[in-house]
Amino acid sequence: MIVSISLISLFVILLVLFFQWAPQLGAKANHAECGSFQKSKNFVEDRFVNPVPTSMNRPPNEAFRKMIQATGRRPQGMLKTYPIDRESYAVPSDSTIRLTWLGHSTLLIKIDQIVLLTDPVFSKRASVVSFMGPRQFDYTHDYSIDDLPPVDLVLITHDHYDHLDYRSIKKLSERVNHFLVPLGVGAHLKKWGVPPEKIYELDWWNEITINGLTLVSTPARHFTGRRISQRFTTLWCGWAILGSSGRLYLTGDSGYFPGFREIGEKLGPFDLSFMECGQYSPYWPSIHMQPEESVQAAIDSKSVRAMPIHWGKFSLSMHPWNEPPNRFRIKAQESGLSTFIPEIGKTISVRSFTEEEWWN
C-alpha cells in the first residue's frame, strides 16, 4: 500500500513538473513588456476578447462519447498524397501563384516571388506529447521540413497544437527570416529559439509589407491557449495576403461572424480564400464553422474561389473525415461559388487548376 501511494505521488510530481517546464507548452506572454497589448481594443482585463459574444462552455460528456463511437473519422487505408514539387518553386515567374496543400491548415504558397508557409505542423500528432493525442492520417507520402523549398516567411494564425507545432518551429527557426504571428504568440517562438528580430506580432487590422508583399492580420472568432490556464492570453487571427499577382485570404480558425463581410469590404475581392471547414460540431458552434457557414463566409469576404481547409490530416471532431469538402461543394454550387480543392501534396498553379473529386 505504501509503495503504491509513493508511486502515485511520484507520478503526480513528475506530471506537475512536466506541465511546468516542458518546452513544447511554450511561454506565457508577458503583457507588461508588450505595450501593444494595452493599445489593442481587443485586450480587456488582461485577456483578448472575441469581436462578438462567443460561448466557451465545456462540451457535455456526451460529445466526447459520441466522438469515440463515431465511424469514418479516418480514411480507410492510406490516403494518397504527393511529394512536393520543389523545382516548381524555383522557377522565376512574376504572375503565377503556386500552391501546395499539406493537409489541415498547412499551405505552401509562392506569390510575387515570395514563398510563405502557413501554420506549419509536421509532427505526427497535434498534441503536447508525441505518444498520444490526435494522430495524423496515414499518408502514402509523409512530409518533413527537409521536403520544403526555401521559405521566406511563416504565417501563424494562433497557438493551438494543430496550428503551432514546437518541433516544426524549432527546425524552421534558422531557415526562415520572417515569422508573422498574432499578439502574444511571439513569446512561444522566442522560447523555442527564434531570434526576436525575426518575429513580427500583429494586432487585428495591422499590416506589414515584406519585399513588396502586404500581409494584413484580420479578425476571427476563436480562442487560444496551449494550456487551459492560459486561454485568451494570446490573440488569434486570419491573414490577407495582398500581392501584385493576386489577393489571397486565410480565415484561420473561426466561428461564423459579421466580420467576414467587413474583411471583404476593406480588403477584397480575393482571388482565392482558404476557409476553415472541418472539426466542427453542434457542441461548439461558436468557434468553428459548419461547411455551409464557411461558404457564406467566402461569399461575405468577396472571394472569387474558395478552398476548404482544416481537414484531411487530423480528426478533432466526430464527423467523417471527408464530409467537409462534400458539404462545402454542395453549398458552393447552390450559391454560385467556385471551389478549389487540390490533392494533398500536389503542387499546382492557382490559375490553371482543374478540380477532381479525389476524396470520395
PyMOL commands that set and color helices and strands:
alter all, ss='L'
color gray80, all
select helices_A, chain A and resi 2-21+23-25+31-33+35-39+61-69+86-90+145-147+166-172+186-191+196-198+228-230+259-267+291-300+323-335
alter helices_A, ss='H'
color red, helices_A
select strands_A, chain A and resi 43-44+47-48+98-101+107-111+114-118+153-155+178-182+199-202+207-210+213-218+238-243+246-250+272-276+305-309+338-339+348-349
alter strands_A, ss='S'
color yellow, strands_A
deselect
rebuild
show_as cartoon
